[in-house]
Amino acid sequence: MKKVVIPNEIKISGMNRKIQFLPKEVIFPGEKKVYFGPEFIYFHGNLSEEETWRELIKSLLFFTDFGGEIEDSAKCRIAGNLTVFLIENKFLGGTPINKIPKKVKILGWEYQVNEVDFVINENELCLGQADVLSGEIQLYANLPTYRKWVTFFHEVVHGLDVLEELSEKGVVWLSWQITKFLADNNIISVGGDLSENHKK
């Protein structure tokens, strides 16, 4: 079983909140599993680590303004798929990841992650691409570290979007937000500035 660590505090959309699990006998209104207060995030006591992370990532996607580019149903599916990805690839073990992994699994498909001098997709130069048939993610080697992480998650999001619900703009926004969330919470080390300017 893969090790999954739940932090005591988490930063979502620029706000730090402490995490607290309530006793199992506490009943939340409706079917809710999580309640957001001004200083705390309260979770139902019978949630597993995976369910807790899924709710945190779902909250990130619902709290973030994607300019109408991402439907709520897609947010729920991507949150579930992203949680599985992060757990399977050992991002949530409590130790910051300093380098992009050389190999990852996306929804059962294994990919080699290679940094290359040129990335060419449909006869055009680009920053990255993923090919499910060859099982390879290519990243442009000369990118700054933070931009390489964003590009990596851009290709991961494409792989997680199995129903192809996201526009390319939605993928850009989402990959940036995922990278910022993971960096803000010391899950990855991006080695640079992730200000709003880098979404473009």
Secondary structure by P-SEA (a helix, b strand, c coil): cbbbbbbcccccccbbbbbbbccccccccccccccccccbbbccccccaaaaaaaaaaaaaaaccccccccaaaaaaaaaaaaaaaaaacccccccccccccccccccbbbbbbbccccccccccccccccccccbbbccccccaaaaaaaaaaaaaaaacccccccaaaaaaaaaaaaaaaaaaccccccccccccccc
